[in-house]
Amino acid sequence: MVEKNVELATFAGGCFWCMVQPFDEMPGIVSVVSGYTGGEKENPTYEEVCSNVTGHLEAVQITFEPSLFSYQQLLDLYWTQIDPTDAGGQFHDRGESYQTAIFYHNEKQKQLAEQSKISLQQSNIYKKPIVTKISPAKPFYAAEDYHQDFYKKSPTRYQSYRTGSGRDKFIHDHWDVVNKEELKNKLSPISYEVTQNNGTEPPFHNEFWDHEKDGIYVDVISGKPLFSSTDKYDAGCGWPSFTKPIQEFEVIEKKDSTHGMIRIEVRSKTANAHLGHVFNDGPGANGLRYCINSAALRFVAKENLQQEGYERYLPLFEKE
């Protein structure tokens, strides 16, 4: 087996619960660990760090393959998850332990971080100065087990916390307009219409309605895994149909009362993109049919999963 060429990236962005999910499962991300860094005490506890007596910040340490997801891409994502103008904490979490910081692991990371900070300031997205510190990496201590992958362990509490803290609203207010302009250049016209304007592509005249290859279908914007060919079937409707998502927390269901109908819309969580609708006439154990627009998806074939950073999904295609 060929060993992966991996690097570390360490970011502090306030509550570490909220800093895992945006990075986790991006192509080339090997792991995202919640922990503490920047202080002097060895093996600090959560209570000590929150009491601001150790000098540590809550942070995440990311192991990544730079050939699949570069450090620059990590920086670009990081800036969209925080308020870099707040020196006193993040959102309703106040104090030193919730400050933002980039901890670089080598000179190249330092240069990229400093340049990205300058570029962000010059973009005029924020009117106030960018105060996020850029410092050399210090010892990183993994947080207690119950903090790891909190968004998976307690999805309802996690989402309630993100919303209640004001983080999601801040991200929406500062980045959605910027992202839409970028998406117009990135996406095809039909993908933009579907994902951003809740459009619907023609039945039987779209890329994946009769697609039968083995692989996974990822969000065309974020790259997050959404559906697998192992759950795909021909519903006769002219759009790709699935019995379930790969991971339920990556999709959001919302009531849709447009066009004189009551339906349940399906959106991708990370990119907040319209995907399609879910109906209760499916053949699976849960009785659901996820009717999804091809234009909202990108297909990654089974044989390409490893090289694109999705190797963790290979077991889906192992025969029993």
ZITA-V649933 format. One record per run of one state. SS is the DSSP state (h for helix, s for strand, l for the rest). FROM is the first residue (numbers start at 1). LEN is the number of residues. Records with the same first field share a line. If there is no record, write none. Layout:
SS=FROM-LEN ; FROM-LEN
This chain:
l=1-6 ; 14-2 ; 20-9 ; 38-8 ; 51-6 ; 65-6 ; 80-9 ; 91-2 ; 95-1 ; 99-1 ; 105-2 ; 123-10 ; 137-4 ; 143-2 ; 148-2 ; 154-1 ; 166-1 ; 187-2 ; 198-17 ; 220-5 ; 234-6 ; 243-5 ; 257-1 ; 261-2 ; 269-5 ; 280-9 ; 293-1 ; 305-6 ; 318-3
s=7-7 ; 29-9 ; 57-8 ; 89-2 ; 93-2 ; 100-5 ; 133-4 ; 141-2 ; 215-5 ; 225-4 ; 232-2 ; 240-3 ; 251-6 ; 263-6 ; 274-6 ; 289-4 ; 297-5
h=16-4 ; 46-5 ; 71-9 ; 96-3 ; 107-16 ; 145-3 ; 150-4 ; 155-11 ; 167-20 ; 189-9 ; 229-3 ; 248-3 ; 258-3 ; 294-3 ; 302-3 ; 311-7
